[in-house]
């Protein structure tokens, strides 16, 4: 019975996920025509009387003004951001910081050794100040599907004694993986302005090292990584494209609703520039979820009344026939045969390398070890059998036993409905809950001050550029509050600023 419960729970979750996913698509908002039935507002096409500039939805005619496939094109072009010849660039700039020594510097972090004419000595510094420059990482795949990485970091660190620079270190570290070569380079310069000229000659030093290794990416890269990339290119992205193309209207309108609540839009030439709205209120909902019940959390995430419908959804899923389930799965754009082929490729990529006994094993072999049946045959012979009947037969149990288990599941849903997420499920209470709530609320207040996103799409919705910017200043009260909440005994005092950007770039040919 225990193994049956585990098997059934996994199967039920899978079925519920399929049904809920397609229910969300089916229930997505659709464009409302005007009273004449013409989707375009009063007077029909060419007779627009309302202002559609810098809008996603028109306040007057309710039309989604950017086009019936604008956001569908955005999704499909967005998948190519990390495609061949594309990469994401993570850039850190405008970084300045100070580190103040704690009362007890047990590790000697704030002591600097230096050479004297008679040996060595150390000095305690009052503070460190530092800057980061030329700091970035470009990661993607080149035009030949080889992994491409180009990263660099330069750190300048000053050590102060009596408000004057005693020592200064500048270090640059760079790494690149291009085609079949990996290059590492390190450059370091150490100077001591606080020492006499004679001692500076003893202590100032400069060094630079660089080396390049040639390798075959096909041999060095783990098979799991190459399989994932290959699966994305050959199976996942085409499948998702088929899903989008098969549900253009609902997906386009659903994304339009998301963009309308998340971004402001401004037309710039032939392009549209989207800038993020405040998301702090959404982050703050995490605190509401944490302090709410299970049913309240589900309804908040999936929509009011969803939790109350779960028992009926279970009945609906169990009442589906295998053929109806396959039809729901095939709405993804992949046939059952193609999905079986993907599962077989997965077995060979992830199981066979570490377990030779799985060599040439198929999903049919695992499910029907006697070799007298296949998934396709089974579905065809049992296409009119309900999922309920299939589970009873497959698990080899009595119908009464199955019904008892379903009632237990429904009773469990009712039992946990009023359980508190924090106290009852996560067993978080007291000071820990106060700290987490404090962090969530500080983040919700901070996030809109420090995060800026900009997405530029062309007139058809294709991605022109994307950028995300994070800028933090230690004088921000909410940032300080987050640090204090995460660690009330910080060993250092941080002061300064941090700016990070994320952009899409083309990999040089």
Secondary structure, DSSP 8 states (H G I E B T S, - for coil): -HHHHHHHHHHHHHHHHHHHHHHHHHTS------TTS-TTSTT-TT---S--TT-SB-TTT--BTT-TTHHHHHHHHHGGGGSBTEEEEEEEEEEEEEEE--S--TT-TTEEEEE-SSSEEEEE-SEEEEEEEEEEEEEEE-TTS-EEEEEEEEEEEEEEETTEEEEEEEEEEEEEEETTEEEEEEEEEEE-TTS-HHHHHHH-EEEEEEEEEE--HHHHS-HHHHHHHHHIIIIIHHHHHHHHHHTHHHHHHHHHHHHHHHEEEEEETTEEEEEE---HHHHHHHHHHHHSBHHHHHHHHH-TTHHHHHHHHHHHHHHSBHHHHHHHHHTTS--HHHHHHHHHHHHHHHTTTT-GGGTT--HHHHH-TTSS--HHHHHHHTTTSBHHHHHHHHHT--HHHHHHHHHHHHHHHHHHTT-BIIIIIS---HHHHHHHHHHHHHHHHHHHHHEEEEEEE-TTS-EEEEEEEEEEETT-HHHHHHHHHH-TT-SSEEEEEEEEEEEEEE---
